[in-house]
Amino acid sequence: MSKKTLPPLLVRGGQSFGSFDANHPGTIDVDGNGTAVALTDGLLVIRYLFGLRGAALIQGAVGAGAIRATAAPIEAYLQSVLP
């Protein structure tokens, strides 16, 4: 498996996140703190995909130094980058 390919289970709307990310580099850093971390950025993506919004989306899941640290900009960012 290459760095730009994710397992086929990570699919939304018929498009895998692996192929989407390969076409949109840098999209995994959801909170905008300069690093992509599974326990912050990954958790934000998972929560968003499960329909959590507002405080439930970001509670304990925003990394230190984040430029997107509240729910509104994180939701807007995820809406703009997810297929």
C-alpha positions as CSV (number, residue, x, y, z in Angstrom):
1,M,0.0,0.0,0.0
2,S,1.5,3.4,-1.0
3,K,1.4,6.5,1.2
4,K,-1.5,7.9,-0.8
5,T,-3.7,4.9,-0.7
6,L,-5.9,4.0,2.3
7,P,-7.8,0.7,2.9
8,P,-11.0,0.4,0.9
9,L,-13.1,0.5,4.1
10,L,-12.4,4.2,4.2
11,V,-15.0,5.2,1.6
12,R,-17.6,7.9,1.5
13,G,-19.9,8.5,-1.4
14,G,-18.1,5.9,-3.6
15,Q,-14.8,7.8,-3.2
16,S,-12.0,6.6,-0.9
17,F,-10.4,9.1,1.4
18,G,-7.1,7.9,0.2
19,S,-7.7,9.0,-3.4
20,F,-9.3,12.2,-2.2
21,D,-6.3,13.1,0.0
22,A,-3.9,12.4,-2.9
23,N,-5.7,15.0,-4.9
24,H,-5.9,17.5,-2.0
25,P,-2.6,17.5,-0.1
26,G,-2.6,18.9,3.4
27,T,-6.3,18.3,4.0
28,I,-5.8,16.0,7.0
29,D,-4.6,18.8,9.3
30,V,-8.2,19.7,10.3
31,D,-7.4,22.0,13.2
32,G,-4.7,23.8,11.2
33,N,-1.9,23.5,13.8
34,G,0.7,22.3,11.2
35,T,0.6,18.6,12.0
36,A,-1.9,15.7,11.1
37,V,-2.5,13.7,14.3
38,A,-4.8,10.7,14.5
39,L,-6.1,11.6,18.0
40,T,-7.0,15.2,17.1
41,D,-7.5,15.6,13.3
42,G,-8.5,12.0,12.8
43,L,-11.0,12.1,15.7
44,L,-12.5,15.4,14.3
45,V,-13.0,13.7,10.9
46,I,-14.6,10.6,12.4
47,R,-16.9,12.7,14.7
48,Y,-17.9,14.9,11.7
49,L,-18.7,11.8,9.6
50,F,-20.9,10.4,12.4
51,G,-22.8,13.7,12.4
52,L,-21.5,15.4,15.5
53,R,-21.5,19.1,15.4
54,G,-20.8,22.0,17.7
55,A,-19.2,21.3,21.1
56,A,-19.7,17.5,20.6
57,L,-17.4,17.7,17.5
58,I,-14.5,19.5,19.1
59,Q,-14.6,18.4,22.8
60,G,-11.0,17.3,23.6
61,A,-10.1,16.9,20.0
62,V,-8.4,20.1,19.0
63,G,-4.6,20.2,19.0
64,A,-2.4,22.7,20.7
65,G,-1.7,25.8,18.5
66,A,-4.7,25.2,16.3
67,I,-5.8,28.0,14.0
68,R,-9.2,26.4,13.8
69,A,-10.0,25.9,17.4
70,T,-13.8,26.3,17.6
71,A,-16.6,24.2,16.0
72,A,-17.7,26.7,13.3
73,P,-14.3,26.9,11.4
74,I,-13.7,23.2,11.8
75,E,-17.1,22.3,10.4
76,A,-16.6,24.8,7.5
77,Y,-13.2,23.3,6.8
78,L,-14.4,19.7,6.8
79,Q,-17.4,20.6,4.6
80,S,-15.0,22.2,2.1
81,V,-12.6,19.2,1.9
82,L,-14.7,16.1,2.2
83,P,-16.3,14.7,-0.9
